[in-house]
Amino acid sequence: MDVDEKLKREPLTPGQVRVWAELIAEIQAADADDDVFGEEDLVEEFDDPSCDFARGSIAVYDDDTMAGFCVLQSPRTADPVHEMRQYGGVHPAYRGRGIGSELLAWSEQTAMELHEEQFGSQPLALGGSSLAGNTSAVTLFADHGYLQARWFHQMNCSLSAAVPAPEVASGVEIVGFTDQRSADGLLVRNEAFRDHWSPADRTPESWAHFLAARAFRPEFSFMAYLDGEPTGLVLAHEYDAYNKVRGIRDLYIPTVATRRAGRRRGIASALLATALNAARTDGFDSATLDVDADSPTGAVGLYERLGFVVRETRIVHRKTLRPA
């Protein structure tokens, strides 16, 4: 019997996080993917307001083995295009059996259905990502009509030595991130990314979910004010599962943002240096962040000057499902 004939398919639920985490670990080991996700990290995914796990997720099972999965993420804005995302994978032992193609087809059909309920006939695109060196995933996306749209570097910095703090313009104050500054942080984050590739504002709900993550470390997160106005932001995460597997203590920096009026004043560099030195003092070995390889603000060069080096590159694959 062909294995596909006995596979079952059902939405992901919190009760599946153990086998889901096991599947992700198998996928990442086979693909030489450096990321690690623990069960606690995956549980929080079910509270993400951009995900509808009941309708926008699927797990493929062979008896008790999860053979593949896919999850859709749907921003609550469509300006001018609704940019949905999908992430998923197939267990190495089940590859070559059409499961990856099935998951892509499912994601496209389901994305259309969810999109039409929210935004009707507005334009829709669906994106996914893969490591640049994962030729099988790159080929799979290409075979299904996806175009390589963007490249993102993961960069890493050793904290064996202190990072010199650059000079900043007068009138700039750097302070710790607090709950009371959450609204200021959302303002900075959204304005800063509106001139970046594929921008989408975070809603207050998605921002609250982001800040409630167990990995969030406010003690290594900072804001900059220019003449009293919120201008810059750096946020920090610490992933226990990743650090346990790698045998290090790494600080992940998911957000570095500066409003246009504050750019080229050394604010982003000063914020990062402040966060990195605080992490080093607390015993972190390294720091990691992701950056658009073609960032319009020259972010790659900024990070290199602070000691970051490119570790790996991911490709964003994008397909137009409903044209403008």
C-alpha positions in Angstrom: 0.0 0.0 0.0 1.2 3.5 -0.8 1.9 5.3 2.4 -0.3 8.3 1.3 -3.4 6.1 1.3 -3.3 5.6 5.0 -2.3 9.0 6.2 -4.7 11.0 8.2 -5.0 14.8 8.3 -6.2 17.1 11.0 -5.7 20.6 12.4 -2.9 21.1 14.9 -3.9 21.4 18.5 -2.0 22.2 21.8 -2.2 18.5 22.6 0.1 17.7 19.7 3.0 20.0 20.7 5.3 17.1 21.8 5.1 15.3 18.5 5.1 18.6 16.6 8.3 19.6 18.4 9.8 16.2 17.6 8.9 16.6 13.9 10.5 20.0 13.7 13.7 18.7 15.3 13.9 15.9 12.7 13.3 18.4 9.9 15.9 20.9 11.2 18.5 18.2 11.7 18.1 16.9 8.2 18.2 20.4 6.7 21.1 21.7 8.8 18.8 24.3 10.1 20.2 26.0 13.2 16.8 27.0 14.8 15.4 25.0 17.7 11.8 25.1 19.0 10.8 23.7 22.3 7.3 22.6 23.3 6.8 25.7 25.4 7.6 27.9 22.4 5.1 26.0 20.2 2.3 26.2 22.8 2.4 30.0 22.5 1.7 29.8 18.8 -1.9 28.9 19.5 -2.4 32.3 21.1 -1.1 34.2 18.0 -3.9 36.4 16.7 -2.6 36.0 13.2 -3.2 32.3 13.2 -6.5 30.3 13.0 -5.3 26.9 13.9 -8.8 25.3 13.6 -8.9 26.1 9.9 -5.5 27.4 9.1 -3.3 24.5 10.2 -2.9 20.9 9.2 -0.9 17.9 10.6 -0.3 14.8 8.5 -0.1 11.6 10.5 1.1 8.1 9.7 -0.3 6.3 12.8 1.3 8.1 15.7 4.1 9.7 13.6 3.6 13.3 12.5 4.8 13.1 8.9 4.3 16.8 8.0 2.6 20.0 9.0 1.7 23.5 7.7 0.5 26.6 9.5 -0.9 29.8 7.9 -0.3 33.3 9.3 -2.6 36.1 8.2 -1.9 39.7 9.0 -5.0 41.8 9.8 -4.1 44.4 7.2 -4.1 44.4 3.4 -2.3 47.6 2.3 -2.2 47.3 -0.6 -1.7 43.5 -0.7 -2.7 40.9 1.9 0.6 39.2 2.5 -0.1 35.8 4.1 2.7 33.5 5.2 2.9 29.7 5.5 5.5 27.6 7.4 5.7 23.9 7.5 7.8 20.9 6.6 7.9 17.1 6.0 9.6 14.5 8.0 12.8 13.3 6.3 11.6 9.7 6.2 8.4 10.8 4.3 9.9 13.0 1.7 9.5 12.2 -2.0 5.9 11.0 -1.6 4.1 14.2 -2.6 3.4 15.4 0.9 5.2 18.7 0.4 3.2 19.4 -2.7 0.0 18.5 -1.0 0.8 20.9 1.9 1.5 23.7 -0.5 -1.7 23.1 -2.4 -3.6 23.0 0.9 -2.0 26.3 2.0 -3.0 28.0 -1.2 -6.6 26.9 -1.1 -7.0 27.6 2.6 -5.3 31.0 2.2 -7.8 32.0 -0.5 -10.8 31.0 1.7 -9.5 32.8 4.8 -8.5 35.9 2.7 -11.9 36.2 1.0 -13.7 36.2 4.4 -11.5 39.1 5.6 -10.7 41.1 2.5 -13.0 39.9 -0.3 -11.5 40.6 -3.8 -8.4 42.5 -2.6 -5.0 41.3 -3.8 -3.5 38.3 -2.0 0.0 36.8 -2.0 1.3 33.8 -0.1 4.9 33.5 1.0 7.1 30.8 2.5 10.8 30.5 3.3 13.7 28.1 3.1 17.4 28.0 3.7 19.2 29.1 0.6 21.2 25.9 0.7 18.1 23.6 0.9 17.9 22.8 -2.8 15.0 20.4 -2.4 12.8 23.1 -0.7 13.9 25.8 -3.2 13.0 23.4 -6.1 9.6 22.6 -4.5 8.6 26.2 -4.3 9.8 26.9 -7.8 7.9 23.9 -9.2 4.7 25.3 -7.7 5.0 28.8 -9.2 6.7 30.6 -6.3 9.3 33.3 -7.1 12.3 34.1 -5.0 11.3 37.5 -3.7 13.8 38.4 -0.9 16.8 37.1 1.0 17.3 37.4 4.8 20.6 36.9 6.6 20.8 35.4 10.1 23.8 37.2 11.7 25.6 36.3 14.9 27.9 38.3 17.2 30.3 37.0 19.8 30.0 38.7 23.2 33.5 37.7 24.4 34.4 41.4 24.3 32.4 44.5 25.1 30.8 46.4 22.2 31.9 50.1 22.1 28.9 52.4 22.4 28.8 54.8 19.4 28.1 58.5 19.9 24.6 59.6 19.4 23.2 63.0 18.6 22.4 65.4 21.4 18.8 65.2 22.7 18.8 61.3 22.6 17.9 59.4 25.7 18.2 55.6 26.0 16.0 54.0 28.6 14.8 50.4 29.5 11.7 49.0 27.9 8.7 48.8 30.3 5.0 48.0 30.1 4.4 51.8 30.3 6.4 52.3 27.1 4.6 49.6 25.2 2.5 52.0 23.1 5.5 54.0 22.3 7.3 50.9 21.2 4.4 49.9 18.9 4.4 53.4 17.3 8.2 53.1 16.6 8.0 49.6 15.3 5.2 50.2 12.9 6.5 53.5 11.5 10.0 52.2 11.2 9.0 49.2 9.0 6.6 51.0 6.6 9.3 51.7 4.1 10.7 48.1 4.3 9.9 45.2 2.0 6.4 43.7 2.6 5.5 46.0 5.5 2.5 45.1 7.7 1.7 47.1 10.9 1.3 45.1 14.1 -2.1 45.5 15.6 -2.4 46.1 19.4 -3.5 42.5 19.7 -0.5 41.0 17.9 1.8 43.4 19.7 0.5 42.3 23.1 1.0 38.6 22.1 4.5 39.4 21.0 5.4 41.0 24.3 3.8 38.3 26.3 6.1 35.6 24.9 7.9 33.6 27.6 11.1 34.3 25.6 10.8 38.1 25.9 13.5 39.7 28.0 12.6 43.3 28.9 15.8 43.7 30.9 17.8 43.5 27.6 15.3 45.6 25.6 15.6 49.4 25.3 14.0 52.5 23.7 15.4 55.7 22.5 13.7 59.1 22.8 14.8 62.1 20.7 13.8 65.4 22.3 11.2 63.5 24.2 9.7 61.7 21.2 9.8 57.9 21.0 12.3 57.2 18.1 14.1 53.9 18.5 13.6 50.4 19.8 15.5 47.2 20.3 13.8 44.1 21.8 15.4 40.9 23.0 14.4 37.2 23.4 16.1 34.3 25.0 15.1 30.8 23.8 15.8 28.2 26.5 15.4 25.2 24.1 17.9 26.6 21.7 20.4 27.4 24.3 20.1 24.0 25.9 20.7 22.2 22.6 23.5 24.5 21.6 25.2 24.5 25.0 25.5 28.3 24.9 23.6 31.3 26.1 22.5 33.3 23.0 20.4 36.5 23.0 18.0 36.7 20.0 17.1 40.2 18.8 13.8 40.1 16.9 13.3 43.8 16.5 15.6 46.8 15.8 13.6 49.8 14.7 14.2 53.6 14.2 11.6 56.1 13.0 12.7 58.0 9.9 13.3 61.3 11.7 15.8 59.5 13.9 17.9 57.7 11.3 21.6 58.3 10.7 22.0 59.7 14.2 23.6 56.5 15.7 20.4 55.6 17.5 20.1 52.0 16.3 23.8 51.4 17.0 23.6 52.8 20.5 20.5 50.8 21.3 22.1 47.6 20.1 25.4 48.3 21.9 23.4 48.9 25.1 21.5 45.6 24.7 24.6 43.6 23.8 26.7 45.0 26.7 23.9 44.3 29.2 23.6 40.7 27.9 27.4 40.2 28.1 27.4 41.5 31.7 24.7 39.0 32.5 26.6 36.0 31.0 25.4 35.7 27.4 27.9 34.2 25.0 26.5 35.6 21.8 23.7 37.4 20.1 21.7 36.6 16.9 19.4 38.6 14.7 17.8 38.4 11.2 18.1 41.2 8.6 16.9 41.9 5.1 19.9 41.4 2.9 18.7 44.5 0.9 17.6 46.6 3.8 16.8 50.1 2.6 18.4 51.5 5.8 21.8 49.8 5.3 21.2 47.6 8.4 23.6 44.8 7.3 26.5 47.2 7.3 25.4 48.7 10.7 25.4 45.2 12.2 28.7 44.3 10.7 30.3 47.3 12.3 29.1 46.0 15.7 30.7 42.7 15.1 27.9 40.6 13.6 28.7 38.2 10.8 26.4 36.3 8.4 25.8 32.7 9.5 23.1 31.6 7.0 20.7 33.0 4.5 17.0 32.3 4.0 15.0 32.9 0.8 11.4 34.2 0.9 9.4 32.5 -1.9 6.3 34.4 -2.9 3.3 33.6 -5.1 0.5 35.9 -6.2 -2.8 34.1 -5.5 -5.2 37.0 -6.4 -3.6 39.8 -8.5 -4.4 43.5 -8.1 
